[in-house]
Amino acid sequence: MIAAAPSVAPARRLPSALCAGQPLTALAPMQDVTDLAFMAVVAHYGAPDYFFTEFFRVHAQSRPEKHILRSIDENATGRPVFAQLIGEDLGHLARTAEELLRHNVAGIDLNLGCPAPKVYKKNVGGGLLRDPARIGEILACLRSIVPGLFTVKMRIGFDDTTALDPVIDLVNEHRVDLLSVHGRTVKEMYRSEVHYDFIAQAVARARCPVLANGNVTSAPRAAAILAETRAAGVMIGRHAIRNPWIFRQCREQFAGQPVTRLSLADARDYVERLYRATQAPGLPERDHVNKMKKYLNFVGQSVDPTGAFLHDMRRTDSETQLFAVCDRHLLADPTREFAPEPYPGVIARPNCETPNAVSDGCSLETITA
């Protein structure tokens, strides 16, 4: 059994985990992915301890986006939902935080990690890691506004790691309650190996619990990352798109129990459920099929080592064609294992490693179909 790493207790108590005494699990905020429908589908297969919304964009004309508010107001998963903000104007951040605190949020989260150039060029998200002094002002502002839980998600630096310790010191100074650390710099985007040693450095320096984020591909991998970093838990993004059972499997792994093995028939059930859950009224069928392809780019990493499923799936134009491909690849041998780790060399997102990638995972608009 894996015990959660010791950490200094925050002034405000974090919501209880589903399994007391286990490391925490969280679904990472991903633009165009972690909406109300996707949270519900993940919860069906085994919810994480915590959900985080897509980021609310904060600027002079902004108001909390209605579709993101739905993931808070209409959330029936029974798990806490943290509302994430991205911005740098103190007044508008304060205004937006106050608006969101009128909703049933577990806390307010600040995005200091988005690596998209179109985002960081505005000096928000990961771009703020170039300006620790400004981060300090933002943290002070939000801490004064948020009486409850205030959390931060960050990368280990912008183009190097020199800002890591100063930012962690600011996190401590302003009594942040939970810190999520993606173990790459902003400039590394999703291309490099994850630097778990720098996550461990953050864990050792921070006075609040830290979630380790980046390439948490499976329950055994989550356990190994926790052992290496001594983090209080893991935050999982893209691999929860591929495998929505991963949070349930993590709890099994942490408890020393056998980890649930999945079949291609299980994956077929997931595809069907996800397709129905994400259908928007009035959306043309072809548009919805194209949106589904972008989820399936990740699912396909565990279907076959040749990438044949991805090849065929990407060439469909209708619901009938899409499910015919799914049936051919997933039900021809339904008891065959749905691989717990991605098959080597099977690429989920052909051009997602581009400057358009955003948040912890890629915006669905940037994942080639």
C-alpha positions as CSV (number, residue, x, y, z in Angstrom):
1,M,0.0,0.0,0.0
2,I,1.2,3.5,-0.9
3,A,0.8,6.1,1.8
4,A,0.4,9.8,1.0
5,A,3.6,11.8,1.4
6,P,3.8,13.8,4.6
7,S,3.2,17.6,4.1
8,V,2.5,20.6,6.2
9,A,-1.2,20.9,6.8
10,P,-2.8,23.9,5.1
11,A,-4.7,26.4,7.0
12,R,-7.9,25.4,5.2
13,R,-8.8,21.7,5.0
14,L,-8.8,20.1,1.5
15,P,-11.9,18.1,0.6
16,S,-11.6,14.5,1.7
17,A,-10.3,11.9,-0.7
18,L,-12.6,9.1,-1.9
19,C,-10.3,6.7,0.0
20,A,-9.1,8.1,3.3
21,G,-5.3,8.0,3.6
22,Q,-4.6,7.5,0.0
23,P,-2.7,9.9,-2.3
24,L,-5.0,12.4,-4.0
25,T,-6.1,12.1,-7.7
26,A,-7.3,15.0,-9.9
27,L,-8.5,15.4,-13.4
28,A,-6.4,18.1,-15.0
29,P,-8.0,21.1,-16.6
30,M,-8.0,20.8,-20.4
31,Q,-9.5,23.3,-22.7
32,D,-12.4,21.9,-24.8
33,V,-12.2,18.6,-22.9
34,T,-13.0,18.8,-19.2
35,D,-16.6,20.1,-19.6
36,L,-19.7,18.9,-17.9
37,A,-20.2,15.9,-20.2
38,F,-16.6,14.7,-20.0
39,M,-16.6,14.9,-16.2
40,A,-19.8,12.8,-16.1
41,V,-18.3,10.2,-18.3
42,V,-15.1,10.0,-16.3
43,A,-17.1,9.7,-13.0
44,H,-19.1,6.8,-14.5
45,Y,-15.9,4.8,-14.8
46,G,-14.4,6.0,-11.5
47,A,-14.2,9.7,-10.5
48,P,-11.0,11.4,-9.3
49,D,-10.9,13.0,-5.9
50,Y,-11.0,16.5,-7.5
51,F,-12.1,18.0,-10.8
52,F,-10.7,21.3,-12.2
53,T,-12.6,23.3,-14.8
54,E,-11.4,24.6,-18.1
55,F,-9.9,28.0,-17.5
56,F,-12.1,31.0,-17.3
57,R,-10.5,33.8,-19.4
58,V,-10.2,37.0,-17.4
59,H,-10.0,40.4,-19.0
60,A,-11.8,43.7,-19.1
61,Q,-14.8,42.4,-21.1
62,S,-14.9,38.9,-19.7
63,R,-17.7,37.2,-17.8
64,P,-17.5,33.6,-16.6
65,E,-18.3,31.5,-19.7
66,K,-21.7,29.8,-19.4
67,H,-20.6,26.4,-20.7
68,I,-17.8,26.3,-18.1
69,L,-20.2,27.3,-15.3
70,R,-22.4,24.4,-16.3
71,S,-19.5,22.0,-15.3
72,I,-19.9,23.5,-11.8
73,D,-23.6,24.3,-11.4
74,E,-24.9,21.1,-13.0
75,N,-22.2,18.7,-11.9
76,A,-23.7,15.5,-10.5
77,T,-20.5,13.6,-9.9
78,G,-20.5,14.3,-6.2
79,R,-16.8,15.3,-6.3
80,P,-15.4,18.8,-5.6
81,V,-14.9,21.1,-8.6
82,F,-12.2,23.8,-8.5
83,A,-12.7,26.8,-10.9
84,Q,-9.6,27.8,-12.8
85,L,-8.8,31.4,-13.8
86,I,-6.3,32.6,-16.4
87,G,-5.4,36.3,-16.5
88,E,-3.1,39.0,-15.0
89,D,-5.3,42.1,-14.3
90,L,-5.8,42.3,-10.6
91,G,-9.1,44.0,-10.6
92,H,-10.7,41.7,-13.1
93,L,-9.2,38.6,-11.5
94,A,-10.7,39.8,-8.2
95,R,-14.1,40.5,-9.8
96,T,-14.2,37.1,-11.5
97,A,-13.1,35.2,-8.4
98,E,-15.9,36.9,-6.4
99,E,-18.4,35.9,-9.1
100,L,-17.3,32.3,-9.1
101,L,-17.4,32.1,-5.3
102,R,-21.2,32.5,-5.6
103,H,-21.3,29.1,-7.3
104,N,-20.7,25.7,-5.7
105,V,-16.9,25.7,-6.2
106,A,-14.5,23.8,-4.0
107,G,-11.9,26.6,-4.5
108,I,-10.3,29.0,-7.0
109,D,-7.3,27.8,-9.0
110,L,-4.8,30.1,-10.8
111,N,-3.3,28.9,-14.2
112,L,0.4,29.6,-14.3
113,G,1.2,26.8,-16.8
114,C,-0.6,27.2,-20.1
115,P,2.2,26.8,-22.7
116,A,0.4,28.1,-25.8
117,P,2.3,31.0,-27.4
118,K,-1.0,32.9,-28.1
119,V,-1.6,32.7,-24.3
120,Y,1.8,33.3,-22.9
121,K,2.5,36.3,-25.2
122,K,-0.3,38.0,-23.3
123,N,1.7,37.5,-20.1
124,V,-0.9,35.1,-18.7
125,G,-0.7,31.3,-18.0
126,G,2.8,30.1,-18.3
127,G,4.0,33.5,-19.5
128,L,3.7,34.8,-15.9
129,L,6.6,32.6,-14.9
130,R,8.9,35.2,-16.5
131,D,7.6,37.7,-13.9
132,P,7.6,36.3,-10.4
133,A,7.0,39.8,-9.0
134,R,3.7,40.0,-10.9
135,I,2.8,36.5,-9.7
136,G,3.3,37.7,-6.1
137,E,0.9,40.6,-6.7
138,I,-1.7,38.2,-8.2
139,L,-1.4,35.7,-5.4
140,A,-1.8,38.4,-2.8
141,C,-4.9,39.8,-4.6
142,L,-6.6,36.4,-4.9
143,R,-5.7,35.3,-1.4
144,S,-7.3,38.4,-0.1
145,I,-10.5,37.7,-2.1
146,V,-10.8,33.9,-1.5
147,P,-11.7,33.0,2.0
148,G,-11.7,29.3,1.3
149,L,-9.4,27.1,-0.8
150,F,-7.0,28.9,-3.2
151,T,-4.9,26.6,-5.5
152,V,-2.3,27.1,-8.2
153,K,-1.3,25.0,-11.2
154,M,2.2,25.8,-12.7
155,R,5.0,24.5,-14.7
156,I,8.6,24.3,-13.5
157,G,9.6,27.5,-15.3
158,F,9.3,29.4,-18.6
159,D,12.4,28.5,-20.6
160,D,14.5,27.3,-17.6
161,T,13.9,26.5,-14.0
162,T,15.3,29.5,-12.3
163,A,11.9,30.8,-11.3
164,L,10.8,27.6,-9.6
165,D,12.1,28.3,-6.1
166,P,11.1,32.0,-6.1
167,V,7.5,31.1,-7.2
168,I,7.3,28.3,-4.6
169,D,8.4,30.8,-2.0
170,L,5.5,33.1,-3.1
171,V,3.1,30.2,-3.0
172,N,4.2,29.7,0.6
173,E,4.1,33.4,1.5
174,H,0.5,33.7,0.2
175,R,-0.7,30.5,1.9
176,V,-1.8,28.6,-1.2
177,D,-3.7,25.5,-0.2
178,L,-2.8,23.1,-3.0
179,L,-0.2,23.3,-5.8
180,S,-0.2,21.3,-9.0
181,V,3.2,21.1,-10.8
182,H,3.6,20.0,-14.4
183,G,7.2,18.8,-14.7
184,R,8.2,20.6,-17.9
185,T,9.0,24.3,-18.7
186,V,6.6,26.3,-20.8
187,K,8.9,26.2,-23.8
188,E,9.2,22.4,-23.6
189,M,5.4,22.2,-24.1
190,Y,4.8,18.4,-24.3
191,R,7.9,17.4,-26.3
192,S,10.4,16.7,-23.6
193,E,10.7,14.1,-20.9
194,V,9.0,15.1,-17.6
195,H,11.5,16.4,-15.0
196,Y,10.2,14.6,-11.9
197,D,13.3,15.8,-10.0
198,F,12.0,19.3,-10.2
199,I,8.6,18.3,-9.0
200,A,10.3,16.6,-6.1
201,Q,12.2,19.9,-5.5
202,A,8.8,21.7,-5.4
203,V,7.4,19.2,-3.0
204,A,10.3,19.6,-0.6
205,R,10.1,23.4,-0.7
206,A,6.3,23.9,-0.7
207,R,4.4,24.2,2.6
208,C,1.2,22.9,1.0
209,P,0.3,19.6,-0.6
210,V,1.6,19.2,-4.2
211,L,0.1,17.2,-7.1
212,A,2.5,15.8,-9.6
213,N,1.5,16.3,-13.2
214,G,2.9,15.1,-16.6
215,N,2.9,11.7,-18.3
216,V,0.9,10.0,-15.6
217,T,0.1,7.2,-18.0
218,S,-1.2,4.4,-15.7
219,A,-1.8,3.4,-12.1
220,P,1.7,1.7,-11.7
221,R,3.3,4.8,-13.3
222,A,1.4,7.1,-10.8
223,A,2.7,5.0,-8.0
224,A,6.3,5.3,-9.3
225,I,5.9,9.1,-9.8
226,L,4.7,9.4,-6.2
227,A,7.6,7.4,-4.9
228,E,10.0,9.5,-6.8
229,T,8.6,12.9,-6.0
230,R,6.9,12.4,-2.6
231,A,4.0,14.4,-3.9
232,A,0.6,14.3,-2.1
233,G,-1.1,12.9,-5.3
234,V,-1.3,13.0,-9.0
235,M,-3.1,15.2,-11.6
236,I,-3.9,13.4,-14.8
237,G,-4.9,15.0,-18.1
238,R,-4.5,13.4,-21.5
239,H,-4.2,9.8,-20.2
240,A,-7.6,10.2,-18.6
241,I,-9.0,10.9,-22.1
242,R,-7.3,7.7,-23.3
243,N,-8.4,5.6,-20.2
244,P,-11.2,7.0,-18.0
245,W,-10.8,4.1,-15.6
246,I,-7.4,5.4,-14.6
247,F,-8.5,7.1,-11.3
248,R,-10.3,3.9,-10.2
249,Q,-7.1,1.9,-11.1
250,C,-5.0,4.3,-9.1
251,R,-7.0,3.7,-6.0
252,E,-6.6,0.0,-6.5
253,Q,-2.9,0.4,-7.0
254,F,-2.5,2.6,-3.9
255,A,-4.4,0.1,-1.8
256,G,-2.2,-2.8,-3.0
257,Q,-5.1,-4.4,-4.8
258,P,-5.1,-6.0,-8.3
259,V,-5.6,-3.3,-10.9
260,T,-8.6,-3.7,-13.1
261,R,-7.7,-5.0,-16.5
262,L,-9.6,-3.6,-19.4
263,S,-10.7,-5.2,-22.7
264,L,-11.4,-3.8,-26.1
265,A,-15.1,-4.3,-25.4
266,D,-14.7,-2.0,-22.4
267,A,-13.2,0.6,-24.8
268,R,-16.1,0.2,-27.2
269,D,-18.5,0.9,-24.3
270,Y,-16.5,4.1,-23.5
271,V,-16.6,5.3,-27.1
272,E,-20.4,4.9,-27.2
273,R,-21.0,6.6,-23.9
274,L,-18.7,9.5,-24.8
275,Y,-20.3,9.9,-28.2
276,R,-23.8,10.2,-26.7
277,A,-22.7,12.4,-23.7
278,T,-20.9,14.9,-25.8
279,Q,-23.6,15.3,-28.5
280,A,-24.7,18.9,-28.6
281,P,-28.2,19.8,-29.8
282,G,-28.2,21.2,-33.3
283,L,-24.5,20.2,-34.0
284,P,-24.3,18.7,-37.5
285,E,-23.4,15.0,-37.4
286,R,-20.1,15.4,-39.3
287,D,-19.0,18.1,-36.8
288,H,-19.7,15.8,-33.9
289,V,-17.9,12.9,-35.6
290,N,-14.9,15.2,-36.1
291,K,-15.0,16.2,-32.4
292,M,-15.1,12.5,-31.4
293,K,-12.1,11.7,-33.6
294,K,-10.1,14.1,-31.4
295,Y,-10.9,12.1,-28.3
296,L,-10.3,8.9,-30.1
297,N,-6.8,10.0,-31.1
298,F,-5.9,9.3,-27.5
299,V,-8.1,6.2,-27.1
300,G,-6.4,4.7,-30.1
301,Q,-3.0,4.6,-28.4
302,S,-4.2,1.6,-26.4
303,V,-6.1,-0.3,-29.1
304,D,-3.3,-1.7,-31.3
305,P,0.4,-1.3,-31.8
306,T,0.2,-0.7,-35.5
307,G,-2.0,2.4,-35.3
308,A,-4.5,0.8,-37.7
309,F,-7.5,1.9,-35.6
310,L,-6.3,5.5,-35.7
311,H,-5.7,5.3,-39.5
312,D,-9.3,4.0,-40.2
313,M,-11.0,6.2,-37.6
314,R,-9.5,9.4,-38.9
315,R,-11.0,8.7,-42.3
316,T,-14.7,8.5,-41.3
317,D,-17.3,11.1,-42.1
318,S,-20.4,9.9,-40.4
319,E,-21.7,8.2,-37.2
320,T,-22.3,5.0,-39.1
321,Q,-18.8,4.9,-40.5
322,L,-17.2,5.8,-37.2
323,F,-19.0,3.0,-35.3
324,A,-18.3,0.5,-38.1
325,V,-14.6,1.2,-37.6
326,C,-15.0,0.9,-33.8
327,D,-16.8,-2.4,-34.1
328,R,-14.3,-3.8,-36.6
329,H,-11.3,-2.9,-34.3
330,L,-12.8,-3.2,-30.9
331,L,-15.4,-6.1,-31.1
332,A,-13.6,-8.5,-33.5
333,D,-11.7,-9.7,-30.5
334,P,-13.5,-8.0,-27.6
335,T,-11.6,-9.9,-24.9
336,R,-8.2,-8.7,-26.1
337,E,-6.6,-6.3,-23.6
338,F,-7.0,-2.6,-23.9
339,A,-3.4,-1.7,-23.2
340,P,-2.8,0.0,-19.8
341,E,0.1,2.0,-21.3
342,P,0.1,3.7,-24.7
343,Y,1.7,1.5,-27.4
344,P,5.2,2.9,-28.3
345,G,5.2,5.0,-31.4
346,V,1.4,5.3,-31.7
347,I,0.9,9.0,-31.9
348,A,-2.3,10.4,-30.4
349,R,-2.1,13.9,-31.7
350,P,-0.3,14.3,-35.0
351,N,0.1,18.0,-34.8
352,C,-0.7,18.7,-31.2
353,E,3.0,19.1,-30.4
354,T,2.7,22.5,-32.2
355,P,2.6,26.0,-30.8
356,N,-1.2,25.8,-30.6
357,A,-1.2,23.2,-27.8
358,V,-2.9,24.5,-24.7
359,S,-3.4,23.7,-21.0
360,D,-2.4,20.3,-19.6
361,G,-3.8,18.6,-22.7
362,C,-4.4,19.9,-26.1
363,S,-7.4,22.0,-27.2
364,L,-9.6,19.8,-29.3
365,E,-9.2,22.3,-32.1
366,T,-5.5,21.5,-32.3
367,I,-5.8,17.7,-32.3
368,T,-5.7,16.6,-35.9
369,A,-8.6,14.3,-36.8
